[in-house]
Amino acid sequence: MVKYMGKHQLGRDLSDKDIEGIVDFLGALKGEIPMDYIKKPVLPKSGPNTPKASKD
């Protein structure tokens, strides 16, 4: 997946060494994501100045 994401997001073909380094880095990450970080945001009420959704 790292190889595909490098190509898709960066437009680059990552070397095997780059991919290995990224995978090692991701594997070293520890801890938990705080619930406040991932909770659903409370949005203000819509009003006359609220932009309308795009139909694109």
PQR file of N, CA, C, O and H, with PARSE charges and radii, in Angstrom:
ATOM      1  N   MET A   1       0.814  -1.187   0.000 -0.4000 1.5000
ATOM      2  CA  MET A   1       0.000   0.000   0.000 -0.0000 2.0000
ATOM      3  C   MET A   1       0.859   1.253   0.000  0.5500 1.7000
ATOM      4  O   MET A   1       0.496   2.260  -0.607 -0.5500 1.4000
ATOM      5  N   VAL A   2       1.993   1.192   0.676 -0.4000 1.5000
ATOM      6  CA  VAL A   2       2.886   2.359   0.697 -0.0000 2.0000
ATOM      7  C   VAL A   2       3.344   2.680  -0.723  0.5500 1.7000
ATOM      8  O   VAL A   2       3.419   3.846  -1.109 -0.5500 1.4000
ATOM      9  H   VAL A   2       2.288   0.374   1.169  0.4000 1.0000
ATOM     10  N   LYS A   3       3.644   1.657  -1.487 -0.4000 1.5000
ATOM     11  CA  LYS A   3       4.075   1.851  -2.878 -0.0000 2.0000
ATOM     12  C   LYS A   3       2.976   2.548  -3.683  0.5500 1.7000
ATOM     13  O   LYS A   3       3.245   3.493  -4.425 -0.5500 1.4000
ATOM     14  H   LYS A   3       3.583   0.709  -1.174  0.4000 1.0000
ATOM     15  N   TYR A   4       1.734   2.074  -3.532 -0.4000 1.5000
ATOM     16  CA  TYR A   4       0.618   2.650  -4.283 -0.0000 2.0000
ATOM     17  C   TYR A   4       0.307   4.077  -3.824  0.5500 1.7000
ATOM     18  O   TYR A   4      -0.008   4.938  -4.645 -0.5500 1.4000
ATOM     19  H   TYR A   4       1.515   1.306  -2.929  0.4000 1.0000
ATOM     20  N   MET A   5       0.394   4.323  -2.526 -0.4000 1.5000
ATOM     21  CA  MET A   5       0.115   5.665  -2.020 -0.0000 2.0000
ATOM     22  C   MET A   5       1.196   6.648  -2.480  0.5500 1.7000
ATOM     23  O   MET A   5       0.895   7.804  -2.779 -0.5500 1.4000
ATOM     24  H   MET A   5       0.649   3.623  -1.859  0.4000 1.0000
ATOM     25  N   GLY A   6       2.436   6.201  -2.537 -0.4000 1.5000
ATOM     26  CA  GLY A   6       3.507   7.060  -3.043 -0.0000 2.0000
ATOM     27  C   GLY A   6       3.239   7.469  -4.482  0.5500 1.7000
ATOM     28  O   GLY A   6       3.438   8.623  -4.862 -0.5500 1.4000
ATOM     29  H   GLY A   6       2.681   5.262  -2.295  0.4000 1.0000
ATOM     30  N   LYS A   7       2.789   6.514  -5.271 -0.4000 1.5000
ATOM     31  CA  LYS A   7       2.499   6.793  -6.677 -0.0000 2.0000
ATOM     32  C   LYS A   7       1.273   7.692  -6.815  0.5500 1.7000
ATOM     33  O   LYS A   7       1.276   8.646  -7.593 -0.5500 1.4000
ATOM     34  H   LYS A   7       2.627   5.577  -4.962  0.4000 1.0000
ATOM     35  N   HIS A   8       0.228   7.379  -6.053 -0.4000 1.5000
ATOM     36  CA  HIS A   8      -1.037   8.113  -6.165 -0.0000 2.0000
ATOM     37  C   HIS A   8      -0.938   9.512  -5.570  0.5500 1.7000
ATOM     38  O   HIS A   8      -1.363  10.482  -6.198 -0.5500 1.4000
ATOM     39  H   HIS A   8       0.226   6.604  -5.421  0.4000 1.0000
ATOM     40  N   GLN A   9      -0.380   9.628  -4.361 -0.4000 1.5000
ATOM     41  CA  GLN A   9      -0.373  10.920  -3.678 -0.0000 2.0000
ATOM     42  C   GLN A   9       0.816  11.796  -4.045  0.5500 1.7000
ATOM     43  O   GLN A   9       0.702  13.021  -4.086 -0.5500 1.4000
ATOM     44  H   GLN A   9      -0.035   8.840  -3.851  0.4000 1.0000
ATOM     45  N   LEU A  10       1.946  11.174  -4.310 -0.4000 1.5000
ATOM     46  CA  LEU A  10       3.148  11.953  -4.602 -0.0000 2.0000
ATOM     47  C   LEU A  10       3.515  11.963  -6.079  0.5500 1.7000
ATOM     48  O   LEU A  10       4.311  12.788  -6.527 -0.5500 1.4000
ATOM     49  H   LEU A  10       2.038  10.179  -4.277  0.4000 1.0000
ATOM     50  N   GLY A  11       2.926  11.037  -6.829 -0.4000 1.5000
ATOM     51  CA  GLY A  11       3.282  10.925  -8.235 -0.0000 2.0000
ATOM     52  C   GLY A  11       4.696  10.395  -8.415  0.5500 1.7000
ATOM     53  O   GLY A  11       5.360  10.684  -9.411 -0.5500 1.4000
ATOM     54  H   GLY A  11       2.280  10.367  -6.465  0.4000 1.0000
ATOM     55  N   ARG A  12       5.155   9.603  -7.425 -0.4000 1.5000
ATOM     56  CA  ARG A  12       6.535   9.087  -7.459 -0.0000 2.0000
ATOM     57  C   ARG A  12       6.545   7.579  -7.301  0.5500 1.7000
ATOM     58  O   ARG A  12       5.692   7.005  -6.623 -0.5500 1.4000
ATOM     59  H   ARG A  12       4.616   9.368  -6.616  0.4000 1.0000
ATOM     60  N   ASP A  13       7.511   6.950  -7.930 -0.4000 1.5000
ATOM     61  CA  ASP A  13       7.772   5.534  -7.697 -0.0000 2.0000
ATOM     62  C   ASP A  13       8.798   5.450  -6.577  0.5500 1.7000
ATOM     63  O   ASP A  13       9.955   5.828  -6.761 -0.5500 1.4000
ATOM     64  H   ASP A  13       8.204   7.416  -8.481  0.4000 1.0000
ATOM     65  N   LEU A  14       8.377   4.955  -5.415 -0.4000 1.5000
ATOM     66  CA  LEU A  14       9.277   4.850  -4.275 -0.0000 2.0000
ATOM     67  C   LEU A  14      10.186   3.641  -4.427  0.5500 1.7000
ATOM     68  O   LEU A  14       9.776   2.595  -4.930 -0.5500 1.4000
ATOM     69  H   LEU A  14       7.437   4.648  -5.265  0.4000 1.0000
ATOM     70  N   SER A  15      11.412   3.800  -3.991 -0.4000 1.5000
ATOM     71  CA  SER A  15      12.357   2.678  -4.025 -0.0000 2.0000
ATOM     72  C   SER A  15      11.998   1.698  -2.910  0.5500 1.7000
ATOM     73  O   SER A  15      11.293   2.047  -1.964 -0.5500 1.4000
ATOM     74  H   SER A  15      11.745   4.650  -3.582  0.4000 1.0000
ATOM     75  N   ASP A  16      12.492   0.471  -3.034 -0.4000 1.5000
ATOM     76  CA  ASP A  16      12.270  -0.530  -1.990 -0.0000 2.0000
ATOM     77  C   ASP A  16      12.811  -0.033  -0.647  0.5500 1.7000
ATOM     78  O   ASP A  16      12.215  -0.290   0.399 -0.5500 1.4000
ATOM     79  H   ASP A  16      13.066   0.187  -3.803  0.4000 1.0000
ATOM     80  N   LYS A  17      13.946   0.684  -0.680 -0.4000 1.5000
ATOM     81  CA  LYS A  17      14.538   1.222   0.547 -0.0000 2.0000
ATOM     82  C   LYS A  17      13.618   2.276   1.168  0.5500 1.7000
ATOM     83  O   LYS A  17      13.424   2.285   2.383 -0.5500 1.4000
ATOM     84  H   LYS A  17      14.430   0.894  -1.530  0.4000 1.0000
ATOM     85  N   ASP A  18      13.049   3.168   0.343 -0.4000 1.5000
ATOM     86  CA  ASP A  18      12.104   4.173   0.837 -0.0000 2.0000
ATOM     87  C   ASP A  18      10.886   3.507   1.469  0.5500 1.7000
ATOM     88  O   ASP A  18      10.459   3.885   2.560 -0.5500 1.4000
ATOM     89  H   ASP A  18      13.207   3.161  -0.645  0.4000 1.0000
ATOM     90  N   ILE A  19      10.340   2.529   0.790 -0.4000 1.5000
ATOM     91  CA  ILE A  19       9.159   1.825   1.283 -0.0000 2.0000
ATOM     92  C   ILE A  19       9.469   1.150   2.610  0.5500 1.7000
ATOM     93  O   ILE A  19       8.675   1.233   3.547 -0.5500 1.4000
ATOM     94  H   ILE A  19      10.688   2.222  -0.096  0.4000 1.0000
ATOM     95  N   GLU A  20      10.596   0.493   2.700 -0.4000 1.5000
ATOM     96  CA  GLU A  20      10.996  -0.178   3.943 -0.0000 2.0000
ATOM     97  C   GLU A  20      11.112   0.828   5.090  0.5500 1.7000
ATOM     98  O   GLU A  20      10.672   0.553   6.206 -0.5500 1.4000
ATOM     99  H   GLU A  20      11.241   0.425   1.939  0.4000 1.0000
ATOM    100  N   GLY A  21      11.701   1.985   4.816 -0.4000 1.5000
ATOM    101  CA  GLY A  21      11.844   3.012   5.840 -0.0000 2.0000
ATOM    102  C   GLY A  21      10.498   3.543   6.316  0.5500 1.7000
ATOM    103  O   GLY A  21      10.299   3.765   7.510 -0.5500 1.4000
ATOM    104  H   GLY A  21      12.058   2.209   3.909  0.4000 1.0000
ATOM    105  N   ILE A  22       9.584   3.744   5.388 -0.4000 1.5000
ATOM    106  CA  ILE A  22       8.253   4.234   5.746 -0.0000 2.0000
ATOM    107  C   ILE A  22       7.505   3.192   6.579  0.5500 1.7000
ATOM    108  O   ILE A  22       6.876   3.529   7.581 -0.5500 1.4000
ATOM    109  H   ILE A  22       9.746   3.563   4.418  0.4000 1.0000
ATOM    110  N   VAL A  23       7.575   1.940   6.167 -0.4000 1.5000
ATOM    111  CA  VAL A  23       6.905   0.862   6.904 -0.0000 2.0000
ATOM    112  C   VAL A  23       7.505   0.724   8.303  0.5500 1.7000
ATOM    113  O   VAL A  23       6.769   0.536   9.272 -0.5500 1.4000
ATOM    114  H   VAL A  23       8.086   1.665   5.353  0.4000 1.0000
ATOM    115  N   ASP A  24       8.825   0.815   8.419 -0.4000 1.5000
ATOM    116  CA  ASP A  24       9.475   0.760   9.736 -0.0000 2.0000
ATOM    117  C   ASP A  24       9.009   1.913  10.614  0.5500 1.7000
ATOM    118  O   ASP A  24       8.710   1.716  11.792 -0.5500 1.4000
ATOM    119  H   ASP A  24       9.422   0.968   7.632  0.4000 1.0000
ATOM    120  N   PHE A  25       8.946   3.107  10.050 -0.4000 1.5000
ATOM    121  CA  PHE A  25       8.480   4.273  10.806 -0.0000 2.0000
ATOM    122  C   PHE A  25       7.047   4.062  11.295  0.5500 1.7000
ATOM    123  O   PHE A  25       6.755   4.262  12.474 -0.5500 1.4000
ATOM    124  H   PHE A  25       9.189   3.266   9.094  0.4000 1.0000
ATOM    125  N   LEU A  26       6.162   3.662  10.395 -0.4000 1.5000
ATOM    126  CA  LEU A  26       4.763   3.459  10.777 -0.0000 2.0000
ATOM    127  C   LEU A  26       4.624   2.378  11.844  0.5500 1.7000
ATOM    128  O   LEU A  26       3.788   2.493  12.740 -0.5500 1.4000
ATOM    129  H   LEU A  26       6.399   3.500   9.437  0.4000 1.0000
ATOM    130  N   GLY A  27       5.433   1.337  11.753 -0.4000 1.5000
ATOM    131  CA  GLY A  27       5.402   0.264  12.740 -0.0000 2.0000
ATOM    132  C   GLY A  27       5.900   0.703  14.106  0.5500 1.7000
ATOM    133  O   GLY A  27       5.558   0.088  15.116 -0.5500 1.4000
ATOM    134  H   GLY A  27       6.112   1.244  11.025  0.4000 1.0000
ATOM    135  N   ALA A  28       6.704   1.758  14.151 -0.4000 1.5000
ATOM    136  CA  ALA A  28       7.265   2.238  15.415 -0.0000 2.0000
ATOM    137  C   ALA A  28       6.298   3.156  16.163  0.5500 1.7000
ATOM    138  O   ALA A  28       6.512   3.449  17.339 -0.5500 1.4000
ATOM    139  H   ALA A  28       6.982   2.258  13.330  0.4000 1.0000
ATOM    140  N   LEU A  29       5.243   3.609  15.499 -0.4000 1.5000
ATOM    141  CA  LEU A  29       4.293   4.513  16.150 -0.0000 2.0000
ATOM    142  C   LEU A  29       3.503   3.756  17.213  0.5500 1.7000
ATOM    143  O   LEU A  29       3.015   2.651  16.975 -0.5500 1.4000
ATOM    144  H   LEU A  29       5.069   3.371  14.543  0.4000 1.0000
ATOM    145  N   LYS A  30       3.389   4.356  18.362 -0.4000 1.5000
ATOM    146  CA  LYS A  30       2.679   3.738  19.492 -0.0000 2.0000
ATOM    147  C   LYS A  30       1.702   4.732  20.075  0.5500 1.7000
ATOM    148  O   LYS A  30       1.756   5.921  19.759 -0.5500 1.4000
ATOM    149  H   LYS A  30       3.785   5.254  18.556  0.4000 1.0000
ATOM    150  N   GLY A  31       0.823   4.264  20.909 -0.4000 1.5000
ATOM    151  CA  GLY A  31      -0.085   5.138  21.621 -0.0000 2.0000
ATOM    152  C   GLY A  31      -1.494   5.057  21.079  0.5500 1.7000
ATOM    153  O   GLY A  31      -1.804   4.278  20.177 -0.5500 1.4000
ATOM    154  H   GLY A  31       0.779   3.299  21.165  0.4000 1.0000
ATOM    155  N   GLU A  32      -2.326   5.885  21.659 -0.4000 1.5000
ATOM    156  CA  GLU A  32      -3.725   5.915  21.275 -0.0000 2.0000
ATOM    157  C   GLU A  32      -4.083   7.324  20.789  0.5500 1.7000
ATOM    158  O   GLU A  32      -3.495   8.314  21.223 -0.5500 1.4000
ATOM    159  H   GLU A  32      -2.074   6.517  22.391  0.4000 1.0000
ATOM    160  N   ILE A  33      -5.040   7.387  19.898 -0.4000 1.5000
ATOM    161  CA  ILE A  33      -5.526   8.675  19.416 -0.0000 2.0000
ATOM    162  C   ILE A  33      -6.532   9.185  20.447  0.5500 1.7000
ATOM    163  O   ILE A  33      -7.468   8.463  20.793 -0.5500 1.4000
ATOM    164  H   ILE A  33      -5.517   6.583  19.545  0.4000 1.0000
ATOM    165  N   PRO A  34      -6.363  10.407  20.943 -0.5600 1.5000
ATOM    166  CA  PRO A  34      -7.327  10.950  21.910  0.2800 2.0000
ATOM    167  C   PRO A  34      -8.730  11.014  21.300  0.5500 1.7000
ATOM    168  O   PRO A  34      -8.890  11.386  20.138 -0.5500 1.4000
ATOM    169  N   MET A  35      -9.736  10.652  22.085 -0.4000 1.5000
ATOM    170  CA  MET A  35     -11.122  10.657  21.594 -0.0000 2.0000
ATOM    171  C   MET A  35     -11.557  12.048  21.133  0.5500 1.7000
ATOM    172  O   MET A  35     -12.344  12.166  20.194 -0.5500 1.4000
ATOM    173  H   MET A  35      -9.606  10.349  23.029  0.4000 1.0000
ATOM    174  N   ASP A  36     -11.054  13.098  21.779 -0.4000 1.5000
ATOM    175  CA  ASP A  36     -11.408  14.458  21.356 -0.0000 2.0000
ATOM    176  C   ASP A  36     -10.947  14.735  19.925  0.5500 1.7000
ATOM    177  O   ASP A  36     -11.549  15.539  19.214 -0.5500 1.4000
ATOM    178  H   ASP A  36     -10.414  13.002  22.542  0.4000 1.0000
ATOM    179  N   TYR A  37      -9.890  14.069  19.519 -0.4000 1.5000
ATOM    180  CA  TYR A  37      -9.339  14.273  18.173 -0.0000 2.0000
ATOM    181  C   TYR A  37     -10.225  13.656  17.099  0.5500 1.7000
ATOM    182  O   TYR A  37     -10.325  14.181  15.990 -0.5500 1.4000
ATOM    183  H   TYR A  37      -9.401  13.415  20.097  0.4000 1.0000
ATOM    184  N   ILE A  38     -10.867  12.538  17.432 -0.4000 1.5000
ATOM    185  CA  ILE A  38     -11.616  11.798  16.410 -0.0000 2.0000
ATOM    186  C   ILE A  38     -13.128  11.891  16.568  0.5500 1.7000
ATOM    187  O   ILE A  38     -13.866  11.291  15.787 -0.5500 1.4000
ATOM    188  H   ILE A  38     -10.785  12.111  18.333  0.4000 1.0000
ATOM    189  N   LYS A  39     -13.604  12.643  17.578 -0.4000 1.5000
ATOM    190  CA  LYS A  39     -15.055  12.727  17.757 -0.0000 2.0000
ATOM    191  C   LYS A  39     -15.682  13.592  16.665  0.5500 1.7000
ATOM    192  O   LYS A  39     -15.021  14.424  16.043 -0.5500 1.4000
ATOM    193  H   LYS A  39     -13.004  13.131  18.212  0.4000 1.0000
ATOM    194  N   LYS A  40     -16.967  13.370  16.456 -0.4000 1.5000
ATOM    195  CA  LYS A  40     -17.719  14.113  15.456 -0.0000 2.0000
ATOM    196  C   LYS A  40     -17.780  15.586  15.868  0.5500 1.7000
ATOM    197  O   LYS A  40     -18.120  15.883  17.014 -0.5500 1.4000
ATOM    198  H   LYS A  40     -17.504  12.695  16.961  0.4000 1.0000
ATOM    199  N   PRO A  41     -17.462  16.505  14.970 -0.5600 1.5000
ATOM    200  CA  PRO A  41     -17.480  17.925  15.340  0.2800 2.0000
ATOM    201  C   PRO A  41     -18.914  18.442  15.520  0.5500 1.7000
ATOM    202  O   PRO A  41     -19.850  17.944  14.894 -0.5500 1.4000
ATOM    203  N   VAL A  42     -19.060  19.428  16.370 -0.4000 1.5000
ATOM    204  CA  VAL A  42     -20.340  20.110  16.538 -0.0000 2.0000
ATOM    205  C   VAL A  42     -20.298  21.335  15.632  0.5500 1.7000
ATOM    206  O   VAL A  42     -19.486  22.239  15.830 -0.5500 1.4000
ATOM    207  H   VAL A  42     -18.299  19.832  16.879  0.4000 1.0000
ATOM    208  N   LEU A  43     -21.167  21.356  14.655 -0.4000 1.5000
ATOM    209  CA  LEU A  43     -21.192  22.433  13.680 -0.0000 2.0000
ATOM    210  C   LEU A  43     -22.225  23.489  14.076  0.5500 1.7000
ATOM    211  O   LEU A  43     -23.232  23.167  14.707 -0.5500 1.4000
ATOM    212  H   LEU A  43     -21.827  20.622  14.494  0.4000 1.0000
ATOM    213  N   PRO A  44     -21.981  24.733  13.712 -0.5600 1.5000
ATOM    214  CA  PRO A  44     -22.981  25.757  14.007  0.2800 2.0000
ATOM    215  C   PRO A  44     -24.228  25.538  13.162  0.5500 1.7000
ATOM    216  O   PRO A  44     -24.187  24.886  12.118 -0.5500 1.4000
ATOM    217  N   LYS A  45     -25.332  26.094  13.634 -0.4000 1.5000
ATOM    218  CA  LYS A  45     -26.591  25.969  12.883 -0.0000 2.0000
ATOM    219  C   LYS A  45     -26.481  26.724  11.559  0.5500 1.7000
ATOM    220  O   LYS A  45     -25.785  27.735  11.459 -0.5500 1.4000
ATOM    221  H   LYS A  45     -25.366  26.624  14.482  0.4000 1.0000
ATOM    222  N   SER A  46     -27.171  26.219  10.563 -0.4000 1.5000
ATOM    223  CA  SER A  46     -27.202  26.881   9.252 -0.0000 2.0000
ATOM    224  C   SER A  46     -28.008  28.168   9.367  0.5500 1.7000
ATOM    225  O   SER A  46     -28.959  28.256  10.142 -0.5500 1.4000
ATOM    226  H   SER A  46     -27.736  25.398  10.644  0.4000 1.0000
ATOM    227  N   GLY A  47     -27.613  29.152   8.589 -0.4000 1.5000
ATOM    228  CA  GLY A  47     -28.306  30.430   8.564 -0.0000 2.0000
ATOM    229  C   GLY A  47     -28.298  31.001   7.171  0.5500 1.7000
ATOM    230  O   GLY A  47     -27.889  30.324   6.228 -0.5500 1.4000
ATOM    231  H   GLY A  47     -26.840  29.081   7.959  0.4000 1.0000
ATOM    232  N   PRO A  48     -28.741  32.232   7.019 -0.5600 1.5000
ATOM    233  CA  PRO A  48     -28.833  32.834   5.684  0.2800 2.0000
ATOM    234  C   PRO A  48     -27.466  33.016   5.017  0.5500 1.7000
ATOM    235  O   PRO A  48     -27.399  33.114   3.792 -0.5500 1.4000
ATOM    236  N   ASN A  49     -26.389  33.062   5.781 -0.4000 1.5000
ATOM    237  CA  ASN A  49     -25.052  33.256   5.204 -0.0000 2.0000
ATOM    238  C   ASN A  49     -24.288  31.946   5.042  0.5500 1.7000
ATOM    239  O   ASN A  49     -23.122  31.956   4.647 -0.5500 1.4000
ATOM    240  H   ASN A  49     -26.443  32.983   6.776  0.4000 1.0000
ATOM    241  N   THR A  50     -24.932  30.821   5.343 -0.4000 1.5000
ATOM    242  CA  THR A  50     -24.274  29.517   5.226 -0.0000 2.0000
ATOM    243  C   THR A  50     -24.136  29.165   3.741  0.5500 1.7000
ATOM    244  O   THR A  50     -25.130  29.169   3.015 -0.5500 1.4000
ATOM    245  H   THR A  50     -25.879  30.813   5.664  0.4000 1.0000
ATOM    246  N   PRO A  51     -22.916  28.860   3.280 -0.5600 1.5000
ATOM    247  CA  PRO A  51     -22.741  28.473   1.885  0.2800 2.0000
ATOM    248  C   PRO A  51     -23.543  27.197   1.560  0.5500 1.7000
ATOM    249  O   PRO A  51     -23.649  26.296   2.392 -0.5500 1.4000
ATOM    250  N   LYS A  52     -24.081  27.139   0.391 -0.4000 1.5000
ATOM    251  CA  LYS A  52     -24.825  25.964  -0.045 -0.0000 2.0000
ATOM    252  C   LYS A  52     -23.868  24.906  -0.581  0.5500 1.7000
ATOM    253  O   LYS A  52     -22.795  25.230  -1.090 -0.5500 1.4000
ATOM    254  H   LYS A  52     -23.995  27.871  -0.285  0.4000 1.0000
ATOM    255  N   ALA A  53     -24.262  23.642  -0.464 -0.4000 1.5000
ATOM    256  CA  ALA A  53     -23.443  22.548  -0.942 -0.0000 2.0000
ATOM    257  C   ALA A  53     -23.285  22.637  -2.455  0.5500 1.7000
ATOM    258  O   ALA A  53     -24.211  23.015  -3.172 -0.5500 1.4000
ATOM    259  H   ALA A  53     -25.134  23.379  -0.050  0.4000 1.0000
ATOM    260  N   SER A  54     -22.093  22.279  -2.921 -0.4000 1.5000
ATOM    261  CA  SER A  54     -21.822  22.270  -4.352 -0.0000 2.0000
ATOM    262  C   SER A  54     -22.517  21.081  -4.999  0.5500 1.7000
ATOM    263  O   SER A  54     -22.633  20.024  -4.378 -0.5500 1.4000
ATOM    264  H   SER A  54     -21.341  21.972  -2.339  0.4000 1.0000
ATOM    265  N   LYS A  55     -22.976  21.233  -6.221 -0.4000 1.5000
ATOM    266  CA  LYS A  55     -23.629  20.152  -6.951 -0.0000 2.0000
ATOM    267  C   LYS A  55     -22.672  19.476  -7.919  0.5500 1.7000
ATOM    268  O   LYS A  55     -23.101  18.743  -8.810 -0.5500 1.4000
ATOM    269  H   LYS A  55     -22.882  22.091  -6.725  0.4000 1.0000
ATOM    270  N   ASP A  56     -21.373  19.721  -7.749 -0.4000 1.5000
ATOM    271  CA  ASP A  56     -20.358  19.132  -8.636 -0.0000 2.0000
ATOM    272  C   ASP A  56     -20.218  17.666  -8.406  0.5500 1.7000
ATOM    273  O   ASP A  56     -19.410  17.012  -9.065 -0.5500 1.4000
ATOM    274  H   ASP A  56     -21.025  20.317  -7.026  0.4000 1.0000
TER
END
